[in-house]
Amino acid sequence: MDSQSLRAAETVGRSRRGYDAGKKIDGTKRHIAVDTIGLLLTVLVAAADLHDRDGAGPLLQRLRTACPRIALVWADVGYTGRLVSWVAETFAGLRLQIVKRTDKHGSRCCRVAGWSSAP
């Protein structure tokens, strides 16, 4: 599970976009869940100012509906905090594991998804 901020096209209305101050992008953010070979399982598109932890709840609800047998979700450090315990309390049999960055190319979950922080 991860997210990525994108510049919004001119056709995207002001009510559907936001400003991601960390990335300095005015646009939208896609929150995705992929399997271990990078195939898309579910996606949530929101305004870019929606924090990763806030987008995780609706994304995980969609994931649980689409793929009820999934037992483990990897996420980067942007998802730390009370979200881990919330997932354990809300979704029986689902565990959220925070994967820390191990090298300059991003965390394992980002590499699996085909996203890299390398230039």
C-alpha positions as CSV (number, residue, x, y, z in Angstrom):
1,M,0.0,0.0,0.0
2,D,1.3,3.4,-0.9
3,S,0.3,6.7,-2.4
4,Q,1.6,9.1,-5.0
5,S,0.7,12.8,-5.6
6,L,0.1,13.9,-9.2
7,R,-0.5,17.2,-10.9
8,A,-4.2,17.5,-11.8
9,A,-5.3,18.1,-15.3
10,E,-7.1,21.4,-16.1
11,T,-10.3,19.4,-16.3
12,V,-10.1,18.5,-12.6
13,G,-12.3,20.9,-10.6
14,R,-11.0,22.8,-7.6
15,S,-13.2,20.8,-5.3
16,R,-11.4,17.6,-6.3
17,R,-7.8,18.8,-6.0
18,G,-5.6,19.8,-3.1
19,Y,-2.1,20.9,-2.3
20,D,0.5,18.3,-1.1
21,A,2.9,20.6,0.7
22,G,5.5,17.8,1.1
23,K,5.7,17.2,-2.7
24,K,4.8,20.8,-3.6
25,I,2.1,19.5,-6.0
26,D,-1.4,20.9,-6.6
27,G,-3.5,18.0,-7.7
28,T,-4.7,14.6,-6.8
29,K,-3.3,11.7,-4.9
30,R,-3.7,8.0,-5.8
31,H,-3.6,5.5,-3.0
32,I,-3.0,2.0,-4.2
33,A,-2.8,-1.5,-3.0
34,V,-0.9,-4.0,-5.1
35,D,0.1,-7.7,-4.8
36,T,3.6,-8.9,-4.3
37,I,4.3,-8.8,-8.1
38,G,2.9,-5.3,-8.5
39,L,-0.5,-6.1,-9.9
40,L,-3.1,-3.5,-8.9
41,L,-5.7,-4.7,-6.4
42,T,-7.5,-1.5,-5.6
43,V,-7.1,2.2,-5.9
44,L,-8.5,5.4,-4.3
45,V,-8.1,8.8,-5.9
46,A,-8.5,11.8,-3.6
47,A,-7.3,15.4,-3.3
48,A,-3.5,15.6,-2.9
49,D,-3.9,17.2,0.6
50,L,-5.3,13.9,2.0
51,H,-2.6,12.4,4.2
52,D,-1.6,8.7,3.6
53,R,-3.0,7.6,7.0
54,D,-6.4,9.2,6.2
55,G,-6.6,7.6,2.8
56,A,-5.6,4.2,4.2
57,G,-9.0,3.5,5.8
58,P,-11.1,3.8,2.7
59,L,-8.4,2.0,0.7
60,L,-8.3,-0.9,3.1
61,Q,-12.1,-1.2,3.1
62,R,-12.1,-1.5,-0.7
63,L,-9.2,-4.0,-0.5
64,R,-11.1,-6.1,2.1
65,T,-14.2,-6.1,-0.1
66,A,-12.3,-7.0,-3.3
67,C,-9.8,-9.4,-1.8
68,P,-11.1,-10.8,1.5
69,R,-8.4,-13.4,1.9
70,I,-5.5,-11.0,2.2
71,A,-3.9,-11.3,5.6
72,L,-0.9,-8.9,5.4
73,V,-0.5,-5.4,4.0
74,W,2.9,-3.7,3.8
75,A,3.0,0.1,4.0
76,D,5.8,2.7,4.2
77,V,6.5,4.9,7.2
78,G,3.9,7.4,6.1
79,Y,1.3,5.1,7.6
80,T,2.7,4.9,11.1
81,G,0.8,5.7,14.2
82,R,-2.6,4.5,15.4
83,L,-3.5,3.1,11.9
84,V,-1.7,-0.2,12.8
85,S,-3.9,-0.8,15.8
86,W,-7.0,0.5,14.0
87,V,-6.5,-2.1,11.2
88,A,-6.1,-4.9,13.8
89,E,-9.3,-3.8,15.6
90,T,-11.4,-3.1,12.4
91,F,-10.4,-5.9,10.1
92,A,-10.3,-9.4,11.5
93,G,-7.4,-11.4,10.2
94,L,-5.7,-8.4,8.5
95,R,-2.3,-7.2,9.7
96,L,-0.7,-3.9,8.7
97,Q,3.1,-4.0,8.8
98,I,5.2,-0.9,8.4
99,V,8.2,-1.4,6.2
100,K,11.1,1.0,6.8
101,R,13.3,2.3,4.0
102,T,16.4,0.1,3.7
103,D,18.3,1.9,0.9
104,K,18.2,4.9,-1.4
105,H,15.8,3.1,-3.7
106,G,12.8,3.1,-1.4
107,S,11.1,0.6,0.9
108,R,10.4,-2.9,-0.2
109,C,6.7,-2.2,-0.7
110,C,7.5,0.6,-3.1
111,R,9.9,-1.5,-5.1
112,V,7.3,-4.3,-5.3
113,A,4.8,-1.8,-6.7
114,G,7.3,-0.7,-9.3
115,W,7.8,2.7,-7.7
116,S,11.2,3.9,-6.9
117,S,12.6,7.1,-5.3
118,A,15.8,6.7,-7.4
119,P,16.2,9.3,-10.1
